Amino acid sequence: MSDDPIVQEVRHMREEHAASFGYDLQAIFADLKRTEAARDQQQSLLLAPPESGEIAPSPALHRTANTLRRVGRV
């Protein structure tokens, strides 16, 4: 998993962010809370909700639901 380019990129970004605050956990936390508050003020979402009708039925979800019904969990 360590060879995964996405994981490597996230780790690199995290390292740069931590280094920019001198690895001070309180400063890193304060920065994250500051950016979170700014995002909340803008009322922006990390992911936009899907448009109505945009979600297609998933055969995998149907199989899972059917399996759960068979074993009595639904």
Protein Blocks (a to p, Z undefined) as FASTA:
>chain_A
ZZpmklmmmmmmmmmmmmmnoopaklmmmmmmmmmmmmmmnopafbdcddehkaccdfkl
mmmmmmmmmnopZZ
